[in-house]
Amino acid sequence: MNWSIFEQKPSIMSSKSAIRTALFSIIGSAVLAVIKGLTGILGNSYALIADAIESTTDIFSSILVLIGLKYSSRPADENHPYGHGKAEALVTFMIVAFLVGSAGIIVYQSIENLQTPHELPKPFTLYVLGGIILFKEFSYQYVRRKGKEANSTSLQADAVHHRADAITSLAAFIGISIALIGGKGYEVADDWAALLAAAVILFNAYNIFRPALAEIMDEHLYDEEVTKIREIAKTVKGVRNTEKCLIRKAGMKYLVDLHARVDGNITVYEGHDISHRLKDCLMKQMPELADVLVHIEPE
């Protein structure tokens, strides 16, 4: 059996699309980090400055995604016979670390600011934040859709990072609004908003950590794919039924171990021919499969 991963044309196209999406995230986060930082300093908003810090971590996490996508799309070699797809899940762990780190920085800075008297934020910061929230929500939807199309764990994690950024910006918007409406004495609303945003970031970090851990541990999460494989197998001439069907994810693709029941009286050559027809049929109808290892069981 050939276990070379990502040799099919659809997977190459998915990989290129995923890399373009990661580049979009890097450029977008870099531009927003500068805008937030300058607006926070000029507009006297600590929540916006904290938000700029979070966007800065986005840049590095998106760079990690890009590196992970390029590495995980490398074909199998002598040292990695199943390919390099697991690198994607490892990158997702790093993104989680960045999320937790950025939340920690925001918490520390917010507590410091709560203990330090400061002026009210400037009203113009709300207009900037409104535009940032809309752009970040668009980025979340776009990267999430591309991540699902490419079946990329790290891209979907990066999408959650965009949503977390949108939430921190929304929290800053609410905090600044309360501070401006309340006036003197309500300056701390800006800092409490940043603390709330940090809590949301930590919650999102767990939500993207869990599926990545499941992928590394080869946890079974693919009932729909198993059902589809069994249905396709029944259409292949010579296959009477299927038994074991084990699936594990490697990057943007799946590796399948399938036991197929055939007539026990056929020759080895005929059984071998059935297994190849079954594999070819599955990989043609399910391009997300990197390879299928078929074991023939006599009935």
C-alpha positions in Angstrom: 0.0 0.0 0.0 1.1 3.5 -0.8 1.0 5.7 2.3 2.3 8.9 0.7 0.2 11.7 1.9 -1.2 14.7 0.0 -0.3 13.3 -3.5 -3.8 13.8 -4.8 -4.6 17.0 -6.7 -7.5 18.0 -4.4 -5.3 17.9 -1.3 -2.6 20.1 -3.0 -5.3 22.6 -3.8 -6.5 22.5 -0.2 -3.0 23.0 1.1 -2.4 26.1 -1.2 -5.8 27.6 -0.1 -5.0 27.0 3.5 -1.6 28.7 3.2 -3.2 31.7 1.5 -5.7 31.9 4.3 -2.9 31.8 6.9 -1.1 34.7 5.1 -4.4 36.6 5.2 -4.5 36.1 9.0 -0.9 37.3 9.4 -1.3 40.5 7.4 -4.7 41.3 9.0 -3.5 40.8 12.5 -0.4 42.9 11.9 -2.4 45.8 10.5 -5.0 45.6 13.4 -2.3 45.4 16.1 -0.8 48.7 14.9 -4.2 50.4 14.6 -5.3 49.2 18.1 -2.0 50.2 19.7 -2.0 53.7 18.2 -5.7 54.2 19.0 -5.3 52.9 22.5 -2.4 55.3 23.2 -3.9 58.4 21.6 -7.4 57.6 22.9 -6.3 56.8 26.4 -7.9 53.3 26.4 -6.2 50.5 28.3 -8.6 48.0 27.0 -7.6 48.8 23.4 -3.9 48.6 24.3 -4.6 45.1 25.8 -6.5 44.3 22.7 -3.4 45.3 20.6 -1.3 43.0 22.7 -3.7 40.1 21.9 -3.5 41.0 18.2 0.2 40.9 18.4 0.1 37.3 19.7 -2.3 36.6 16.8 0.5 37.4 14.4 2.9 34.9 15.9 0.1 32.2 16.2 -0.8 32.7 12.5 2.9 32.4 11.5 2.9 29.1 13.5 -0.2 28.0 11.5 1.6 28.8 8.2 4.7 26.9 9.3 2.6 24.0 10.4 0.5 23.8 7.2 3.7 23.8 5.1 5.3 21.2 7.2 2.3 18.9 7.5 1.7 19.0 3.7 5.1 17.4 3.1 4.9 13.9 1.7 5.7 10.8 3.7 9.4 9.8 3.9 11.5 7.0 5.4 11.3 8.5 8.9 7.7 9.5 8.7 5.9 6.8 6.8 2.5 8.2 7.7 3.4 11.7 6.6 3.8 14.9 8.7 0.1 15.6 9.3 0.3 15.5 13.1 2.3 18.7 13.0 -1.0 20.5 12.6 -2.2 19.4 16.0 1.1 20.4 17.6 0.8 23.8 16.1 -2.8 24.0 17.5 -1.3 23.4 21.0 1.1 26.3 20.4 -1.8 28.5 19.4 -3.5 27.6 22.7 -0.3 28.5 24.5 -0.4 31.9 22.8 -4.1 32.4 23.8 -3.4 31.6 27.4 -0.3 33.8 27.4 -2.2 36.8 25.9 -5.0 36.3 28.4 -2.5 36.3 31.2 -0.9 39.6 29.9 -4.3 41.2 29.6 -5.3 40.1 33.2 -2.0 41.4 34.6 -2.2 44.8 32.8 -5.9 45.2 33.7 -5.3 44.6 37.4 -2.4 47.1 37.3 -4.7 49.7 35.6 -7.5 49.1 38.2 -5.0 50.2 40.9 -3.9 53.3 38.9 -6.1 56.4 38.5 -6.4 57.4 34.8 -8.4 59.6 32.5 -11.5 58.6 30.5 -11.0 57.1 27.1 -11.6 59.3 24.0 -14.9 58.9 22.1 -13.3 58.4 18.8 -12.0 55.0 20.0 -15.5 53.6 19.6 -15.6 54.3 15.9 -12.2 52.5 15.4 -13.4 49.6 17.6 -16.6 49.3 15.6 -14.7 48.8 12.4 -12.3 46.4 14.0 -15.1 44.2 15.4 -16.7 43.9 12.0 -13.4 43.0 10.3 -12.5 40.4 12.9 -15.9 38.8 12.6 -15.5 38.6 8.9 -12.0 37.1 9.4 -13.4 34.5 11.7 -16.1 33.4 9.3 -13.7 33.4 6.3 -10.9 31.5 8.1 -13.3 29.1 9.7 -14.9 28.3 6.3 -11.5 27.8 4.7 -10.4 25.6 7.6 -13.4 23.4 7.2 -12.9 23.2 3.4 -9.2 22.2 3.9 -10.1 20.0 6.9 -7.4 21.9 8.8 -7.4 21.7 12.6 -4.9 24.6 13.0 -6.7 26.9 10.6 -10.0 26.3 12.5 -8.0 27.1 15.7 -6.8 30.3 14.1 -10.4 31.1 13.2 -11.3 30.8 16.9 -8.4 33.2 17.6 -10.0 35.8 15.3 -13.3 35.3 17.1 -11.5 35.8 20.5 -10.0 39.0 19.1 -13.5 40.2 18.0 -14.8 39.4 21.5 -11.9 41.4 23.2 -12.7 44.3 20.9 -16.4 44.1 21.7 -15.6 44.0 25.4 -13.4 47.1 25.0 -16.3 48.8 23.1 -18.7 48.1 25.9 -16.2 49.1 28.6 -15.4 52.4 26.8 -19.1 53.1 26.2 -19.9 52.6 29.9 -16.9 54.8 30.9 -18.0 57.6 28.5 -21.7 57.5 29.5 -20.9 57.2 33.3 -18.2 59.9 33.2 -15.8 60.5 36.1 -15.5 57.5 38.3 -16.4 55.0 35.6 -12.9 54.9 34.1 -12.4 51.4 35.4 -15.1 50.0 33.2 -12.5 49.9 30.5 -10.3 47.7 32.6 -13.1 45.4 33.7 -14.0 44.9 30.1 -10.5 43.7 29.4 -10.7 41.2 32.3 -13.9 39.8 30.9 -12.3 39.5 27.5 -9.4 37.5 29.0 -11.9 35.0 30.6 -13.5 34.5 27.2 -10.1 34.0 25.5 -9.3 31.2 28.1 -12.7 29.5 27.4 -12.0 29.6 23.7 -8.5 28.2 24.3 -10.0 25.1 25.9 -12.4 24.7 23.0 -9.7 24.5 20.4 -7.3 22.5 22.7 -9.8 19.6 23.1 -10.1 18.5 19.4 -6.4 18.8 18.8 -5.7 16.5 21.8 -8.2 14.0 20.4 -6.4 14.1 17.1 -3.0 13.4 18.7 -4.5 10.6 20.7 -6.3 9.1 17.7 -9.6 9.4 19.5 -12.5 8.1 17.4 -14.6 11.1 16.3 -15.5 10.0 12.8 -18.8 8.1 12.9 -20.1 9.9 9.8 -17.1 9.0 7.8 -17.3 5.4 8.9 -20.9 5.2 7.8 -20.1 6.7 4.5 -17.2 4.2 4.0 -19.4 1.2 4.8 -22.1 2.4 2.3 -19.5 2.9 -0.5 -17.9 -0.5 0.2 -21.2 -2.3 -0.3 -21.3 -1.0 -3.9 -18.0 -2.6 -4.8 -18.4 -5.9 -6.6 -17.2 -8.9 -4.5 -17.5 -7.1 -1.1 -20.2 -8.8 1.0 -19.9 -6.7 4.1 -17.4 -4.8 6.3 -16.2 -5.4 9.8 -13.6 -3.1 11.5 -13.3 0.4 10.2 -10.7 2.5 12.0 -10.0 6.1 11.1 -7.3 8.5 12.3 -6.7 12.1 11.2 -3.3 13.2 9.9 -3.3 16.9 9.2 -6.0 17.7 6.6 -6.4 14.0 5.6 -7.6 10.7 7.0 -6.0 7.2 7.1 -8.3 4.3 7.1 -8.0 0.6 8.2 -10.9 -1.4 6.8 -11.8 -5.1 7.1 -13.9 -6.3 4.2 -15.8 -9.7 4.0 -15.6 -11.6 0.7 -16.5 -15.1 -0.5 -14.2 -17.5 1.3 -13.8 -19.7 -1.8 -12.2 -17.2 -4.1 -8.5 -17.2 -5.0 -5.9 -15.0 -3.3 -5.6 -13.2 -6.6 -9.3 -12.4 -6.7 -9.3 -11.2 -3.1 -6.3 -9.0 -3.9 -8.2 -7.5 -6.9 -11.3 -6.8 -4.8 -9.2 -5.0 -2.2 -7.7 -2.7 -4.8 -11.1 -2.0 -6.4 -12.5 -1.1 -2.9 -9.6 1.2 -2.1 -9.7 2.9 -5.5 -13.5 3.4 -5.2 -13.2 4.9 -1.6 -10.4 7.3 -2.5 -12.2 8.4 -5.7 -15.5 9.2 -3.8 -13.8 10.5 -0.7 -10.9 12.8 -1.7 -10.3 13.6 2.0 -8.8 10.1 2.4 -5.0 9.9 2.2 -4.9 6.1 2.0 -7.0 3.0 2.8 -5.5 -0.2 4.1 -7.9 -3.0 3.2 -7.8 -6.4 5.1 -9.7 -9.2 3.4 -11.8 -11.5 5.7 -13.2 -14.7 4.2 -16.9 -15.3 4.8 
